[in-house]
Amino acid sequence: MEREILHCDLNNFYASVETLFDPSLAARPTAVCGSVEERHGIVLAKNQLAKRFGILTGEAVWEAKRKCPELTIVPPHHDRYLDYARRVRSIYARYTDLIEPFGIDEAWLDVTGSQSAFGPGPRIADDIRKSVKHETGLTVSVGVSFNKVFAKLGSDLKKPDAVTVIPKETFREQLWSLPASEMLGVGRSTYRQLENLGIHTLGQLAETDPEYLKRKFGKNGALLWVFANGLDQSRVMHMDETPPVKSVGKGDTPRADLTENAQVYTMLYRLAQDVGKRLRAEKLTATSVQVSVRDNTLVIRQFQCPLPHPTRDALTIAQTGYELFRRQYDWYKNIRSLCIRAIRLIPEDAPVQLDMRWDCRTLDRRERIDHVRDVLAEHCGREVLIPASLLS
C-alpha cells in the first residue's frame, strides 16, 4: 500500500493565538516579538497583514517597524502556545498515533493505516483542517503526499487554511519548477551554494549527479538528491516515541553587542556550562563542537570542528569553540548573539580509543567537579557553584 503522509502546519501560530485573546489584532499588522529591552527584539511570528509589508520571521524589530511604522508589537505568551499546541495535537490523535512533531506548530502524521476508517488522505486532511478551525479558532495548512519531504512542501505551497495534495504520479510536474530553496534541508546558505553551481530549481537538483552533490556538500548533498527525486523513506515516529538527541546547544543574546575576543570567550564558557549539564543528564558525550555567530546585521555564520577527545566537560567545549571562533571570525561586524552546540554525540559508555596525549587525571577531576556542581545546583540553585572566571 502506498504511504499516505500528512504535514500539518498551523498558520501564523503565535500571532493567531494572540488574536484569539485580542480580536482587534486581526485588523492590524501584528508581530509577536521578543523583548526589545533585553535585546531579544526579533520577530517571532507575524499575521497575514504584516506579511504583506514584507516583514520576516527572525528580523529585528526596528527593521520590521521601518517596513511598517504602524506595526503592532505583542509580547510572546508561551504558556498559551503550548496549551493550543496540545489541543491541536489531540485532534490529530483521533486519526492516528503516528504523530511526529516538527516544532510546536508543525507535525507529520502517517495515516496510511487510518484510511479504512476515515477515508483517503485528502479527506482526512480536510477533516483535520475543519476540526482545528471549529474547535480552536486556528487555521492549519495540510500537505498530503507519499513521503514526509513532499508533505511538508505541500503544506508550504498553499496558505492559510488549505489542503495541497502531491501524488507520486505528478510530483515532477508540480514541484520540479520550484526554487530549490522550497525543499526541506535547503537553507539560505545551501541555496546560495547551489545557485553558484547553477542549480536553481528542484528539477535541476534532482537531475544533478548525486556523486557530484556528495563531493560538494558531503552526506547532505546525497540526501538532497534523494529528497528532490521523491525517494525519501523516513518513517513518522509514534506520538509516544522520544527522538534521539542529535545535538545539544545553548545560545543567548547579550544586552550589548560583543566587541572583543575576551567577551566571546566568557559568553561561550557560560553557555557551555548548560551544554555540559544537558549532556550529563542525557548520558552522552560530544565528539565535535559547533559555534554559531549572529552579527549586528543579523547575518549568521556557523563553524564546526572535532573536539580533542569525546567529552561533556564545559571547559573543553568552550575552549575548543573559542579557538574555532578565533580562526574563523574576522570581526568585520560586532556580534549580536552566540550559540555553542555539542554535535556528533555518542553514549557516555561507548568504547573510545585512548590517546597518550590526553591528561586523563585532569579529565577525571573535571568530571567529578561537574558531578558535584550538578548535585549542588539541583538542591541549592544553579548559581551556587560556578567557575571564578564567570563571576565578572
FIKE-381618 format. One record per residue (C-alpha): residue in three letters; z, y, x. Coordinates in nm, 4 decimals, m for minus. Each point is the difference from the previous one (the first is absolute). Layout:
! residues N
aa:w:v:u
ALA:Z:Y:X .
...
***
This chain:
! residues 392
aa:w:v:u
MET:0.0000:0.0000:0.0000 .
GLU:m0.0913:0.3453:0.1270 .
ARG:0.3051:0.2083:0.0836 .
GLU:0.0786:0.2947:m0.2255 .
ILE:0.1975:0.2689:0.1824 .
LEU:0.1210:0.3299:m0.1435 .
HIS:0.1097:0.3062:0.1923 .
CYS:0.2107:0.2397:m0.2074 .
ASP:0.0465:0.3556:0.1241 .
LEU:0.2212:0.2425:m0.1926 .
ASN:m0.1810:0.3335:m0.0187 .
ASN:0.1650:0.2973:0.1765 .
PHE:0.3232:m0.1966:m0.0317 .
TYR:0.2673:0.2436:0.1193 .
ALA:m0.1636:0.2958:m0.1731 .
SER:m0.0537:m0.2003:m0.3196 .
VAL:0.3666:m0.1023:m0.0160 .
GLU:0.1077:0.3615:0.0513 .
THR:m0.2267:0.1034:m0.2887 .
LEU:0.1785:m0.2459:m0.2289 .
PHE:0.3220:0.1953:0.0631 .
ASP:m0.1697:0.3422:m0.0165 .
PRO:m0.3129:m0.0146:m0.2186 .
SER:m0.0883:0.3615:0.0861 .
LEU:m0.1123:m0.1225:0.3445 .
ALA:m0.3023:m0.1664:m0.1618 .
ALA:m0.1595:0.3429:m0.0536 .
ARG:0.0681:0.1238:0.3560 .
PRO:m0.1241:m0.1049:0.3440 .
THR:0.3035:m0.1910:0.1253 .
ALA:0.1006:m0.1687:0.3238 .
VAL:0.3075:m0.2052:0.0857 .
CYS:0.1058:0.1110:0.3465 .
GLY:0.2711:m0.0684:0.2548 .
SER:0.2537:0.2667:0.0901 .
VAL:m0.1563:0.3034:0.1663 .
GLU:0.3437:0.1070:0.1295 .
GLU:0.0407:m0.3310:0.1816 .
ARG:m0.3646:0.0098:0.1234 .
HIS:m0.0970:m0.3025:m0.2066 .
GLY:m0.2230:0.2373:m0.1906 .
ILE:m0.3045:m0.2155:m0.0558 .
VAL:m0.1774:m0.0972:m0.3205 .
LEU:0.1217:m0.3427:m0.1144 .
ALA:m0.2054:m0.0070:m0.3227 .
LYS:m0.2004:0.2352:m0.2187 .
ASN:m0.1352:0.0047:m0.3538 .
GLN:m0.3649:0.0121:m0.1061 .
LEU:m0.0016:0.3803:m0.0306 .
ALA:0.1237:0.0358:0.3580 .
LYS:m0.2630:m0.2467:0.1211 .
ARG:m0.2712:0.2335:m0.1294 .
PHE:0.1131:0.2575:0.2551 .
GLY:m0.0523:m0.2511:0.2811 .
ILE:0.3713:m0.0555:0.0618 .
LEU:0.0592:m0.3152:0.2035 .
THR:0.2935:m0.2369:0.0273 .
GLY:0.1655:0.0467:0.3387 .
GLU:m0.1005:0.3598:0.0629 .
ALA:0.2546:0.2751:0.0579 .
VAL:0.1309:0.1972:m0.2964 .
TRP:m0.1271:0.3275:0.1469 .
GLU:m0.3500:m0.1462:0.0210 .
ALA:0.0171:m0.1135:m0.3612 .
LYS:0.1270:0.3425:m0.1112 .
ARG:m0.2853:0.1667:0.1862 .
LYS:m0.2494:m0.2099:m0.1975 .
CYS:0.1831:0.0596:m0.3278 .
PRO:0.2439:0.2975:0.0017 .
GLU:0.1234:m0.0847:m0.3533 .
LEU:0.0884:m0.3578:0.1004 .
THR:0.3278:m0.1192:m0.1541 .
ILE:0.2220:m0.1771:0.2560 .
VAL:0.2344:m0.2730:m0.1262 .
PRO:0.2601:m0.1805:0.2162 .
PRO:m0.0151:m0.3818:0.0033 .
HIS:0.2376:m0.2134:m0.2101 .
HIS:m0.0245:m0.3433:0.1544 .
ASP:0.2436:m0.1644:m0.2411 .
ARG:m0.2355:0.0844:m0.2871 .
TYR:m0.2982:m0.1445:0.1848 .
LEU:0.1804:m0.3264:0.0734 .
ASP:0.1031:m0.0307:m0.3649 .
TYR:m0.3554:0.0457:m0.1283 .
ALA:m0.1427:m0.2286:0.2667 .
ARG:0.2334:m0.2763:m0.1232 .
ARG:m0.1018:0.0601:m0.3622 .
VAL:m0.3689:m0.0262:0.0855 .
ARG:0.0540:m0.3113:0.2107 .
SER:0.1730:m0.1665:m0.2939 .
ILE:m0.3211:0.0552:m0.1988 .
TYR:m0.2034:m0.1664:0.2759 .
ALA:0.2407:m0.2946:m0.0062 .
ARG:m0.0979:m0.0821:m0.3588 .
TYR:m0.3359:m0.1202:0.1294 .
THR:0.0768:m0.1617:0.3372 .
ASP:0.2738:m0.0584:0.2554 .
LEU:m0.2473:0.0522:0.2861 .
ILE:0.0718:0.3692:0.0537 .
GLU:m0.0222:0.1532:0.3467 .
PRO:0.1160:0.3631:0.0311 .
PHE:m0.1998:0.2389:0.2179 .
GLY:0.2336:0.2961:0.0059 .
ILE:0.2066:0.1181:m0.2957 .
ASP:m0.2986:0.0855:m0.2210 .
GLU:m0.2519:m0.2760:0.0770 .
ALA:m0.0085:m0.3784:m0.0352 .
TRP:m0.2387:m0.2930:0.0099 .
LEU:0.0133:m0.2592:m0.2784 .
ASP:m0.1600:m0.3441:0.0127 .
VAL:m0.0842:m0.0854:m0.3623 .
THR:m0.2248:m0.2969:0.0775 .
GLY:0.2365:m0.2407:m0.1739 .
SER:0.0814:0.2407:m0.2821 .
GLN:m0.3449:0.0174:m0.1584 .
SER:0.0466:m0.2991:m0.2301 .
ALA:0.2911:0.1823:m0.1660 .
PHE:m0.1089:0.3643:0.0191 .
GLY:m0.3769:m0.0009:0.0385 .
PRO:m0.2239:0.1009:0.2921 .
GLY:0.1111:0.2385:0.2746 .
PRO:m0.1592:0.3163:m0.1436 .
ARG:0.1768:m0.0582:m0.3338 .
ILE:0.3341:m0.0520:0.1755 .
ALA:m0.0610:0.3174:0.2014 .
ASP:m0.0690:0.2008:m0.3142 .
ASP:0.3079:m0.1436:m0.1746 .
ILE:0.2128:0.1022:0.2982 .
ARG:m0.1536:0.3483:0.0039 .
LYS:0.0771:0.0503:m0.3715 .
SER:0.3534:m0.1435:0.0252 .
VAL:0.0941:0.2187:0.2963 .
LYS:m0.1259:0.3103:m0.1795 .
HIS:0.1705:m0.0845:m0.3308 .
GLU:0.3358:m0.1147:0.1409 .
THR:0.0518:0.2377:0.2927 .
GLY:m0.2304:0.2972:m0.0585 .
LEU:m0.1632:m0.0607:0.3400 .
THR:m0.3629:m0.0869:0.0650 .
VAL:m0.1292:m0.2707:0.2322 .
SER:m0.3398:m0.0736:0.1501 .
VAL:m0.0815:m0.3692:0.0418 .
GLY:m0.2588:m0.1625:0.2232 .
VAL:m0.1143:m0.3521:m0.0898 .
SER:m0.1755:m0.2153:0.2569 .
PHE:m0.0094:m0.3345:0.1770 .
ASN:0.2120:0.1099:0.2980 .
LYS:0.2742:0.2483:0.0845 .
VAL:m0.2128:0.2397:0.2050 .
PHE:m0.2613:0.0592:m0.2686 .
ALA:0.2633:0.0123:m0.2762 .
LYS:0.1683:0.2891:0.1814 .
LEU:m0.3329:0.1688:0.0594 .
GLY:m0.0711:m0.0340:m0.3717 .
SER:0.3230:0.1714:m0.1014 .
ASP:m0.0930:0.2928:0.2263 .
LEU:m0.3509:0.0411:m0.1397 .
LYS:0.0904:0.1199:m0.3489 .
LYS:0.3103:0.2089:m0.0752 .
PRO:0.2080:0.0662:m0.1997 .
ASP:0.0734:m0.2567:m0.2736 .
ALA:m0.2957:m0.2313:0.0636 .
VAL:m0.1076:m0.3579:0.0673 .
THR:m0.2731:m0.0728:0.2567 .
VAL:m0.1479:m0.3483:0.0402 .
ILE:m0.1690:m0.1108:0.3238 .
PRO:m0.1489:m0.3491:m0.0494 .
LYS:m0.1016:m0.2280:0.2847 .
GLU:m0.3622:0.0038:m0.1160 .
THR:m0.0478:0.3785:0.0205 .
PHE:0.2481:0.1329:0.2565 .
ARG:m0.2753:0.0860:0.2490 .
GLU:m0.1818:0.2200:m0.2489 .
GLN:0.3258:0.1639:m0.1103 .
LEU:0.1679:0.0546:0.3345 .
TRP:m0.2271:m0.0110:0.3019 .
SER:m0.1258:0.3556:m0.0464 .
LEU:0.3570:0.1376:0.0081 .
PRO:0.1438:0.1635:0.3142 .
ALA:0.1778:m0.2538:0.2213 .
SER:0.3142:0.2143:m0.0315 .
GLU:0.0399:m0.1221:m0.3600 .
MET:0.1022:m0.3489:0.1127 .
LEU:0.3499:m0.1227:0.0741 .
GLY:0.0613:m0.0030:0.3753 .
VAL:m0.2303:0.2926:0.0820 .
GLY:0.2198:0.3008:0.0688 .
ARG:m0.1103:0.3389:0.1226 .
SER:0.0055:m0.0960:0.3676 .
THR:m0.1908:m0.3252:m0.0547 .
TYR:m0.2549:0.1762:m0.2188 .
ARG:m0.0645:0.2621:0.2690 .
GLN:m0.0605:m0.2776:0.2517 .
LEU:m0.2321:m0.1812:m0.2414 .
GLU:m0.1968:0.3199:m0.0562 .
ASN:m0.0370:0.0444:0.3749 .
LEU:m0.1563:m0.3482:0.0044 .
GLY:m0.2418:0.0954:m0.2777 .
ILE:0.1852:m0.2032:m0.2636 .
HIS:0.0487:0.2167:m0.3083 .
THR:m0.0077:m0.2292:m0.3050 .
LEU:0.1592:m0.3268:m0.1044 .
GLY:m0.3443:m0.1619:0.0061 .
GLN:m0.0597:0.1088:0.3586 .
LEU:0.3433:m0.1324:0.0931 .
ALA:m0.0717:m0.3329:m0.1723 .
GLU:m0.3320:m0.0393:0.1825 .
THR:0.1390:0.0822:0.3459 .
ASP:0.0457:m0.2889:0.2429 .
PRO:0.3664:m0.1077:m0.0377 .
GLU:0.0261:m0.0721:0.3733 .
TYR:m0.1047:0.3577:0.0719 .
LEU:0.2681:0.1294:m0.2376 .
LYS:0.2564:m0.2266:0.1657 .
ARG:m0.0871:0.1404:0.3421 .
LYS:0.0391:0.3545:m0.1295 .
PHE:0.3069:m0.0391:m0.2217 .
GLY:0.1602:m0.3303:0.1013 .
LYS:0.1165:m0.2380:m0.2725 .
ASN:m0.0087:0.2829:m0.2524 .
GLY:m0.3763:0.0362:0.0517 .
ALA:m0.0646:m0.3604:m0.0960 .
LEU:0.2289:0.0415:m0.3012 .
LEU:m0.1922:0.3067:m0.1189 .
TRP:m0.3226:m0.2040:0.0072 .
VAL:0.1683:m0.2714:m0.2094 .
PHE:0.1226:0.2604:m0.2502 .
ALA:m0.3368:0.1759:m0.0343 .
ASN:m0.1785:m0.3310:m0.0628 .
GLY:0.2376:m0.1008:m0.2792 .
LEU:0.1468:m0.2900:0.1991 .
ASP:0.3685:0.0966:m0.0245 .
GLN:0.2040:m0.3027:m0.1074 .
SER:0.3519:0.1403:0.0424 .
ARG:0.2333:m0.1130:m0.2754 .
VAL:0.2140:0.2057:m0.2361 .
MET:0.3658:m0.0724:0.0696 .
HIS:0.2515:m0.1129:m0.2617 .
MET:0.2116:0.2805:m0.1446 .
ASP:0.3187:m0.1517:0.1501 .
GLU:m0.1514:m0.0555:0.3420 .
THR:0.1059:0.2323:0.2801 .
PRO:m0.2855:0.0862:0.2355 .
PRO:0.0677:m0.0589:0.3700 .
VAL:0.1068:0.3066:0.1966 .
LYS:m0.2960:0.0929:0.2214 .
SER:0.1412:0.3187:0.1497 .
VAL:0.3126:0.2135:m0.0060 .
GLY:m0.0318:0.3756:0.0328 .
LYS:0.1890:0.3223:m0.0468 .
GLY:m0.1377:0.3531:m0.0161 .
ASP:0.1346:0.3462:m0.0674 .
THR:m0.0945:0.3670:m0.0163 .
PRO:0.2379:0.2285:0.1955 .
ARG:0.0965:0.3451:m0.1249 .
ALA:m0.2186:0.1652:0.2653 .
ASP:m0.3103:m0.1116:0.1885 .
LEU:0.0611:m0.1942:0.3196 .
THR:m0.1239:0.1908:0.3040 .
GLU:0.1043:m0.2031:0.3046 .
ASN:0.0404:m0.3542:0.1302 .
ALA:0.3806:0.0025:m0.0022 .
GLN:0.0050:0.0631:m0.3737 .
VAL:m0.2470:m0.2837:m0.0553 .
TYR:0.2107:m0.2463:0.1990 .
THR:0.3191:0.0891:m0.1873 .
MET:m0.1715:m0.0391:m0.3361 .
LEU:m0.1662:m0.3303:0.0938 .
TYR:0.3336:m0.1373:0.1198 .
ARG:0.1706:0.1057:m0.3229 .
LEU:m0.2729:m0.1611:m0.2107 .
ALA:0.0066:m0.3149:0.2144 .
GLN:0.3676:m0.0490:m0.0927 .
ASP:m0.1056:m0.0743:m0.3587 .
VAL:m0.2938:m0.2145:0.1133 .
GLY:0.2250:m0.2161:0.2166 .
LYS:0.2576:m0.0365:m0.2770 .
ARG:m0.2656:m0.1159:m0.2484 .
LEU:m0.1421:m0.2484:0.2522 .
ARG:0.3444:m0.1500:0.0513 .
ALA:0.0554:m0.0232:m0.3748 .
GLU:m0.3348:m0.1807:m0.0417 .
LYS:0.0702:m0.2248:0.3041 .
LEU:m0.3192:0.1176:0.1692 .
THR:m0.1038:0.1347:0.3386 .
ALA:m0.2958:0.2209:0.0846 .
THR:m0.2614:m0.0590:0.2668 .
SER:m0.1805:0.3361:m0.0358 .
VAL:0.0753:0.3566:m0.1015 .
GLN:m0.2073:0.2600:m0.1857 .
VAL:0.0536:0.3766:m0.0047 .
SER:m0.1527:0.2244:m0.2682 .
VAL:m0.0185:0.3740:0.0609 .
ARG:m0.0800:0.2542:m0.2705 .
ASP:m0.0758:0.3398:0.1524 .
ASN:0.0549:0.3348:m0.1695 .
THR:m0.3496:m0.0110:m0.1493 .
LEU:0.0941:m0.3354:m0.1637 .
VAL:m0.2418:m0.2015:0.2157 .
ILE:0.1467:m0.3441:0.0757 .
ARG:m0.0508:m0.1888:0.3263 .
GLN:0.1283:m0.3510:0.0655 .
PHE:0.0586:m0.1815:0.3288 .
GLN:0.1317:m0.3480:0.0726 .
CYS:0.0809:m0.2200:0.2989 .
PRO:0.1924:m0.3205:0.0787 .
LEU:0.3729:0.0091:0.0660 .
PRO:0.1193:m0.1235:0.3403 .
HIS:0.1629:m0.2983:m0.1756 .
PRO:0.0670:m0.1099:m0.3599 .
THR:0.2880:0.2150:m0.1189 .
ARG:0.1804:0.1754:m0.2823 .
ASP:0.1874:0.2275:0.2392 .
ALA:m0.0308:0.3623:m0.1113 .
LEU:0.0063:0.1409:0.3528 .
THR:m0.2839:m0.2239:0.1207 .
ILE:m0.2081:0.0776:m0.3106 .
ALA:0.0620:0.3748:0.0388 .
GLN:m0.0688:0.0095:0.3748 .
THR:m0.3226:m0.1974:m0.0359 .
GLY:m0.1108:0.2163:m0.2904 .
TYR:0.0796:0.3165:0.1943 .
GLU:m0.1964:m0.1080:0.3089 .
LEU:m0.2896:m0.0884:m0.2289 .
PHE:0.0238:0.3455:m0.1581 .
ARG:0.0010:0.1743:0.3395 .
ARG:m0.3120:m0.1870:0.1093 .
GLN:m0.1929:0.0641:m0.3204 .
TYR:0.1044:0.3385:m0.1427 .
ASP:m0.1241:0.3161:0.1723 .
TRP:0.1988:0.2584:m0.2014 .
TYR:m0.3110:0.1699:m0.1316 .
LYS:0.2095:0.0628:m0.3126 .
ASN:0.3726:0.0065:m0.0715 .
ILE:0.1375:m0.2965:m0.1932 .
ARG:0.1033:0.0059:m0.3643 .
SER:0.1204:m0.3609:m0.0390 .
LEU:0.0408:m0.3244:0.1919 .
CYS:0.0161:m0.3688:m0.0874 .
ILE:0.0814:m0.2947:0.2245 .
ARG:m0.0826:m0.3529:m0.1126 .
ALA:0.0822:m0.3459:0.1343 .
ILE:m0.3071:m0.2213:m0.0425 .
ARG:m0.1210:m0.3537:0.0768 .
LEU:0.3340:m0.1416:m0.1050 .
ILE:0.1274:m0.3479:0.0782 .
PRO:0.3140:m0.1870:m0.1142 .
GLU:0.3081:0.0666:0.2120 .
ASP:0.0217:m0.3686:0.0932 .
ALA:m0.3676:m0.0349:0.0947 .
PRO:m0.0380:m0.1521:0.3497 .
VAL:m0.0846:0.2644:0.2598 .
GLN:m0.1180:m0.0478:0.3580 .
LEU:0.2588:0.1704:0.2211 .
ASP:m0.1028:0.2419:0.2726 .
MET:0.1854:0.0404:0.3303 .
ARG:m0.0365:0.3793:m0.0329 .
TRP:0.2104:0.0134:m0.3154 .
ASP:0.3606:0.1171:0.0410 .
CYS:0.1399:m0.2628:m0.2365 .
ARG:0.3605:0.1058:0.0575 .
THR:m0.0694:0.3568:m0.1140 .
LEU:m0.2046:m0.1244:m0.2947 .
ASP:0.2827:m0.2290:m0.1099 .
ARG:0.2535:0.2831:0.0305 .
ARG:m0.2153:0.2276:m0.2160 .
GLU:m0.0341:m0.2755:m0.2616 .
ARG:0.3776:m0.0318:m0.0213 .
ILE:0.0466:0.3782:m0.0240 .
ASP:m0.2580:0.0171:m0.2779 .
HIS:0.1806:m0.2765:m0.1892 .
VAL:0.3305:0.1902:0.0250 .
ARG:m0.1736:0.3193:m0.1143 .
ASP:m0.1456:m0.1775:m0.3051 .
VAL:0.3418:m0.1378:m0.0999 .
LEU:0.1694:0.3380:0.0423 .
ALA:m0.2762:0.1789:m0.1919 .
GLU:0.0408:m0.2404:m0.2909 .
HIS:0.3721:0.0667:m0.0283 .
CYS:0.0422:0.3545:0.1312 .
GLY:m0.3337:0.1789:m0.0467 .
ARG:m0.3182:0.0129:0.2030 .
GLU:0.1091:0.2925:0.2225 .
VAL:0.3222:m0.1604:0.1230 .
LEU:m0.1573:m0.1209:0.3260 .
ILE:m0.3145:0.1581:0.1349 .
PRO:m0.1493:0.0527:0.3499 .
ALA:0.1412:0.3105:0.1701 .
SER:m0.3507:0.1315:0.0656 .
LEU:m0.0479:0.0412:m0.3759 .
LEU:0.3072:0.2155:m0.0558 .
SER:m0.2020:0.3138:0.0701 .
***
